[in-house]
Amino acid sequence: MRYGFAWLDAFAPLADNAIETTSYALPHRLSQLGVPEGLAIALFAAIFAIVYVVLAREAWRGRLRLALASVALLACAPYITPWYLAWVVPLAAIEEDKLARGLALAFTAYLLPQTIPV
């Protein structure tokens, strides 16, 4: 109450960053194939929602798959940098989820050229 609605101004920089994409983001790669960028982002947002519903159902049944959830977030994000792997790799390392480990390794290999200057 003290600040009124001024605290909402903190979301403006986040919204500005959400519009940006990086060349290694999978939605951007899809737009390079001719799909309009907005449609590519919407498609990955839909995939993200579906994966999270499935993972939420599994969590409800007692099987948490946090590494796979973070891989899905990484795969669907329109803005991706190599340090985002810090979300995925530790979770994949401690969980007994071979799919998440394989996908974390694949994303690490995929983002490796972005970290090494040519």
C-alpha distance (Angstrom), angle and dihedral (degrees) to the residues before:
residue distance angle dihedral
M1 . . .
R2 3.78 . .
Y3 3.80 93.3 .
G4 3.78 98.6 31.7
F5 3.78 111.3 -156.1
A6 3.82 94.8 -26.9
W7 3.81 90.5 103.9
L8 3.81 88.2 69.5
D9 3.81 88.0 70.8
A10 3.81 87.2 74.7
F11 3.80 88.8 72.6
A12 3.82 94.8 59.9
P13 3.84 95.0 80.4
L14 3.80 89.7 46.6
A15 3.79 91.0 52.0
D16 3.81 90.4 48.8
N17 3.81 90.4 53.0
A18 3.79 92.0 46.8
I19 3.80 89.9 62.3
E20 3.81 92.2 56.9
T21 3.79 123.6 87.6
T22 3.78 133.4 -166.0
S23 3.77 126.7 -138.8
Y24 3.81 93.0 -116.5
A25 3.80 94.7 53.2
L26 3.80 111.3 110.3
P27 3.83 93.8 -130.8
H28 3.81 88.0 54.9
R29 3.81 90.8 49.4
L30 3.79 89.3 52.5
S31 3.81 90.6 50.7
Q32 3.81 88.6 52.9
L33 3.81 86.5 62.5
G34 3.79 90.1 61.0
V35 3.81 102.5 -88.8
P36 3.83 111.2 131.5
E37 3.80 109.5 -103.0
G38 3.80 94.5 -123.3
L39 3.80 90.9 51.6
A40 3.81 91.8 47.6
I41 3.81 91.2 52.3
A42 3.81 91.1 46.0
L43 3.81 90.7 49.7
F44 3.79 92.2 51.9
A45 3.81 90.6 44.9
A46 3.82 88.6 55.0
I47 3.81 91.2 47.9
F48 3.80 89.0 48.5
A49 3.82 91.1 52.2
I50 3.81 93.0 48.3
V51 3.81 93.1 48.5
Y52 3.79 91.3 48.5
V53 3.81 92.3 50.1
V54 3.80 89.5 52.2
L55 3.81 91.7 46.5
A56 3.81 91.2 47.0
R57 3.81 89.3 53.9
E58 3.78 90.0 51.6
A59 3.80 90.5 48.2
W60 3.80 89.5 50.8
R61 3.81 87.5 54.9
G62 3.80 91.1 51.9
R63 3.80 103.4 -95.6
L64 3.78 112.3 112.4
R65 3.79 113.9 -164.1
L66 3.77 102.3 -175.8
A67 3.79 94.7 156.2
L68 3.79 91.9 54.2
A69 3.80 90.0 47.2
S70 3.80 90.8 53.4
V71 3.82 90.7 47.1
A72 3.81 89.0 53.6
L73 3.80 90.2 50.2
L74 3.78 90.9 50.0
A75 3.80 92.9 46.9
C76 3.80 94.3 50.4
A77 3.79 100.2 40.5
P78 3.81 114.5 111.2
Y79 3.81 90.7 -150.8
I80 3.79 115.6 50.9
T81 3.78 133.8 167.3
P82 3.81 130.2 176.1
W83 3.80 94.9 -105.6
Y84 3.81 88.7 64.9
L85 3.79 84.3 77.6
A86 3.81 85.2 76.4
W87 3.82 85.7 78.2
V88 3.78 94.8 50.3
V89 3.79 109.9 34.8
P90 3.84 99.7 55.9
L91 3.80 92.0 48.1
A92 3.79 91.8 46.6
A93 3.80 90.0 48.6
I94 3.81 95.1 56.4
E95 3.80 100.0 37.4
E96 3.78 123.7 81.1
D97 3.80 91.3 -131.1
K98 3.80 110.8 123.8
L99 3.81 92.1 -172.9
A100 3.80 91.9 55.7
R101 3.80 91.5 46.2
G102 3.78 91.6 50.6
L103 3.80 92.7 47.5
A104 3.82 91.8 46.7
L105 3.81 89.3 52.1
A106 3.81 90.6 47.2
F107 3.81 92.2 51.2
T108 3.79 90.6 47.4
A109 3.80 90.0 53.7
Y110 3.81 91.1 43.9
L111 3.82 93.6 52.4
L112 3.81 95.2 41.4
P113 3.84 94.4 91.3
Q114 3.80 89.1 54.1
T115 3.80 90.6 59.5
I116 3.81 98.2 45.8
P117 3.81 114.2 67.1
V118 3.77 115.2 -133.2
